[in-house]
Amino acid sequence: MRAEPSTTGTPSPTAGTPATRTGDTPPPDVSEVAPPDQVPPPAAGAVASASDRGARIAAVVIAYGWHLLVSLPAVLLNWSELRWPWVVGGGWLAVALAGAVAAWRLLRDAPLPAGPLVVGLLVVDAAVFPASGERFLFLSANWGWGTVGWFAVLFLWGRPLRQLVATITAGAVIALVAVLARGADAADLSRYAMYVYGVAVLPLALAVGAATLTTLAAERAHAASAGAAVTAQRLAATHAQRERRDRLALVDATAGEILADLAAGRADPADPAVQRRCALAAARLRRLIAESDDVPDPLLHELRASADLAERRGVVVDLAVVGSPPPLPVEVRRRLVEPLAAGLAGARDRTRLTVVAGPDHVEISLIAPEQGILEDVTSGWTDDTVGYEHVRDGEVGWTRTRWRGR
C-alpha cells in the first residue's frame, strides 16, 4: 500500500450509471450502556474539601466573635481603669490584624507562617496580663484568657494537635505566673483552674471535631470514589461484552453463509463468483478484527487493514489522506469503510483510495477496476447515517461514502 499526500478533493466520475445514495446525518446512539469513556469521573475529595472549609469558616467566626463581641466591649468600657490601657488596646489590635491575615490565607488554602504568629500571640498575651492590672485579672477586660486558644486554632490549622496543646499550655503558664505574682490564695488558684479549663477545652474540641469530620468526609469520598471506579469497570465490561457479542454476530453473518455453502457442496471453490464472495467475506472479517484494535485513528486503521488484504492479492493500492478524521462511533466507521472494503476485495491491478476529512465531515472514495460485487453491500441499511454513491463505467467503478456532523 502506498500512502501519498494529496491536495485535491474526492475524485468524481465522469460517466456512468445514476448513483444511489442515502442522507448524511450523524448516527444515533445504539448502545444501551454508555462506553466507559462517557462515564463522568467522580468528584472524589469534594465532600472532604467542603467539610474542611466549613470548619475553617466556623473557626474564624468563633475567634472574631469572641474578640469583637466579648473582649473589645470590656476593654472599651474599662479603658480608664486599666493599668496600661494602650498596651491592652494595642495588643488587641495587633492580634486582630494578625488574625485577619491568618483568616484570609486560611480561607484561600494558602500556607500560614504559624511559628511567628504563635510567638507573637504569646508575647502579646504575656504583655496584656500585667497591663490589665490586678483588678481585671479574672475579668473580660483581660482578654488574654480566651483569645489565645481561639486564635491559636487559626494560626495552627492543619498542623498536629500537639502544637495547639503546647500553645494553649504556654498561655496557661503565662496566666499562672500572673496569678502567682499577685500573691494568689486557694480561691485564686481555683478560679485559675476553672478559667484554664474553660478556655482550653472549647478550642481543643473545635480542632479535634474539625479534624475528625474532615477525616470521616475524606474516607466517605474515598469510598465513593472506589465505588464509582467499580461501577465504571462494570460498565466498561458490559460495553465490551456487548461489542464482542455484536461483532461475533456480524462475523457469523459475514462468513457463516459462504462456509455453510462450501461445506454442503452448494458452492464450488473454483467458481469466480464464489471466490469473490470469499474475498468479500475475508475483507469484512479483517475489518471487524481491526475495529477492536486500540489505535489513535481507528477509521484509517480499518481502511489500511482492508487495503492490506487487497495488496496480498497483488493489487496496488494508492492511499491519499487529506485532513484528520474526527472520532466516530463504530457504526459510522463500519458504514464508511464497508463499501470501500468490498470494492477493494473485488479490485484488480491498481486502485486509488482517497480520504478527505475535517472536524465535521468525512468522505472516502475508491476508484478501481471491479468485478461487480458491490450490489448487496448496502442493501441492509435502514437509515441515512452515512451517504453512499456508486457509479460504474465499464470495468471501472467509483464508490464514495460520506458522513457529515450536525
NORURHU-V596045 format. One record per helix or strand of 2 or more residues. SS is the DSSP state (2 for helix, 1 for strand). FROM is the first residue (numbers start at 0). LEN is the number of residues. If there is no record, write none. Layout:
ss=SS from=FROM len=LEN
ss=SS from=FROM len=LEN
This chain:
ss=1 from=1 len=4
ss=2 from=35 len=3
ss=2 from=45 len=32
ss=2 from=78 len=3
ss=2 from=84 len=23
ss=2 from=113 len=19
ss=2 from=133 len=3
ss=2 from=143 len=12
ss=2 from=160 len=21
ss=2 from=185 len=79
ss=2 from=271 len=20
ss=2 from=297 len=14
ss=1 from=315 len=7
ss=2 from=329 len=16
ss=1 from=347 len=11
ss=1 from=360 len=9
ss=1 from=386 len=7
ss=1 from=395 len=9
